[in-house]
Amino acid sequence: MEIFENFIDKNGLIVGFLVIGVLAFLSEVFSKKVLKGYLPGSAIAILAGLILAYFGGVITNGEKGLSDLPFLKGVGAFGGSMFRDFTIVATAMGASYLTMKKAGWLGLVSLLFGIVFFFVFGVALAYVWGIRDAASLCTIGAGSCTYIVGPVTGAALGASSEVIALSIAIGVLKAILVTILTPLLAKKIGLNNPAAAMAFGGLMGTNSGVSAGLAATDPALVPYGAVTATFYTGLGCLLCPSIFYLVLDFFL
Amino acid sequence: MIIYGVAILAFSYLTGQLCGEYLGQFLGVKANVGGVGFAMIILLLCKEWLQKKGWLDTEFEKGVDFWNKMYIPVIIAMSASQNVKVAVSSGFLAVLVGVVPVVAAFFTLPYLIKLSQK
């Protein structure tokens, strides 16, 4: 048994390839046989991943879903930010630079609009809930941008650890929801061309949500969504603890 | 050779991400600002340059294309490593702030696109 455990530990990433391959295959079969193609196999696989991550969290009490199980550590490495960003960059090979440049203005507008939209919405809901101090409100508003902007803002403003944890939870929930809703709503909201994908990436901003959601909708749109979404977290970290906080503090 | 494609991809990735790190530091932010975006633009420019020179062959493209196609599996692995438990068990305020703006944003997208077309 010890030999086996050591073996799995040494070859974690390769185990990850196998596990994800099997998961993708089963999801494809489920999509074709049970759902008759109503939802694409990739969407089912991503959803199955999220469900498994929930059980992983329940079993181990850890923070990294399924990959907290010792023999599935490799899944975490495979799905970590390095591989995610490397493969997203590779998707650009199929994108057109000209189209990106043409829709650049729309991307920028939706980026700024998206950050303000989520921040204001998050702050307003927390205010209605009864939270009144500016640092907590600002951290919660930042959390509704992404799960990185929340804690970065909270740490900068000295928010309590409960509020920071809350902002992370809000951001993760956003990423999950964007993942699930994008393939379901894409048709309805006209998300079927590169320009719309760039606006979508800027509006939603959550890197993992946008990239997973578009992957399940139409992989050809991924580079366009990613090229704007990649600026969102950085800009959010720039604006939330500074200008947004000062404005918020002024009004309270 | 396939490795040339992978190497160009790695070059674009590293240069772009490094730009993002420095831009973040320059702006005084504890985050990478636009690293992936810069990397994608660098890759596209590299591709165009190689095309002009006539150095772009199928082997080369295969090196990038493999990683392009690995994208969805990576996303599945990423979903499986999310902190889903915390997200669904953090109380009503988290659900409220996590869900309501997202749903609202989805229905804002068509107007945003329409506005930009004027």
Interface residues (C-beta under 8 A of the other chain):
Chain A: G16 F17 I20 G21 L23 A24 S42 A45 I46 L47 A48 G49 L50 I51 L52 A53 Y54 G56 G57 V58 E63 K64 G65 L66 S67 V75 G76 F78 G79 G80 F83 R84 D85 F86 T87 I88 V89 A90 T91 A92 M93 G94 A95 Y97 M100 W105 L106 V109 S110 F113 G114 F117 F118 F121 G122 L125 A126 W129 I140 G143 S144 I148 V149 V152 A165 L166 I168 A169 I170 G171 V172 L173 K174 A175 I176 L177 V178 T179 L181 L185 I189 G190 L191 A195 A196 A199 F200 L203 M204 N207 S208 S211 A212 A215 P219 V222 P223 A226 V227 T228 T230 F231 T233 G234 L235 C237 L238
Chain B: L9 A10 S12 Y13 G16 Q17 G20 L23 G24 L27 G28 V29 K30 A31 N32 V33 G34 G35 V36 G37 A39 M40 I41 L43 L44 L45 K47 E48 E61 V64 D65 W67 N68 M70 Y71 I72 P73 V74 I75 I76 A77 M78 S79 A80 S81 Q82 N83 V84 K85 V86 A87 V88 S90 G91 L93 A94 V95 L96 V97 G98 V99 V100 P101 V102 V103 A104 A105 F106 F107 T108 L109 P110 L112 I113 S116
